[in-house]
């Protein structure tokens, strides 16, 4: 799946604060604008099956989360997932996309 369908700029700091279905595994309590490149970043608490499972709002849904080395996100209300293992990658934060992706 190509990420070319992603719209606009994700405001990572806002998305990290608004997570509902995902939890931040990278936070150590310090103020940070987001996870470091390659960090686990946002791990889904359970297997997402719909946009509402990824997050409560559009920014969080777009940012995505990882579950069992797959990335889950929503773009324009459409639910997507990619198995990172198939490409020999790991689901992690990608600073160029400012979202979770296979690294």
FENHU-V943763 format. One record per run of one state. SS is the DSSP state (hx for helix, st for strand, lp for the rest). FROM is the first residue (numbers start at 0). TO is the last residue. If there is no record, write none. Layout:
ss->{SS;SS}
from->{FROM;FROM}
to->{TO;TO}
This chain:
ss->{lp;hx;lp;hx;lp;st;lp;st;lp;hx;lp;hx;lp;st;lp;st;lp;st;hx;lp;st;lp;st;lp}
from->{0;2;5;11;17;21;24;41;44;50;54;57;63;64;67;69;75;77;83;87;90;94;98;102}
to->{1;4;10;16;20;23;40;43;49;53;56;62;63;66;68;74;76;82;86;89;93;97;101;102}
